[in-house]
Amino acid sequence: MDYHEDYYHAFLAGIFVGRGYEVISNKERGLGRPDILLLDRDHRRALIIEAKKSDSADRMNQDCDEALKQIVDREYARGLDDWTVLSYGIAFYQKNALVKKL
């Protein structure tokens, strides 16, 4: 099967739907569009996820770093100053995933 970034994106969004989070996908925020923004309004917590499809297993670490840099550079957490914000970069290669937290 040929995996594309949108496949992984939909997979991640699907995990959180129905789990008590508000799932916002590819909506304008800061200077761009984060892949997934999860909001827990009751506890004022937010989770920002940026996913990358890697071309090889060797690139996964670098792609995670690029995802985290994108979250910072494009200011995806703008407006969430009084929230607890967790940011994750995730790189996928075939059926493997590498997750890094900012």
Buried (B, 14 or more C-beta within 10 A) or exposed (E): EEEEEEBBBEEBBEEBEEEEBEBBBBEEBBEBBBBBBBBBEEEEBBBBBBBBBBEEEEBBEEBBBBBBEBBEEBEBBEEBEEBEBBBBBBBBBEEEBBBBEB
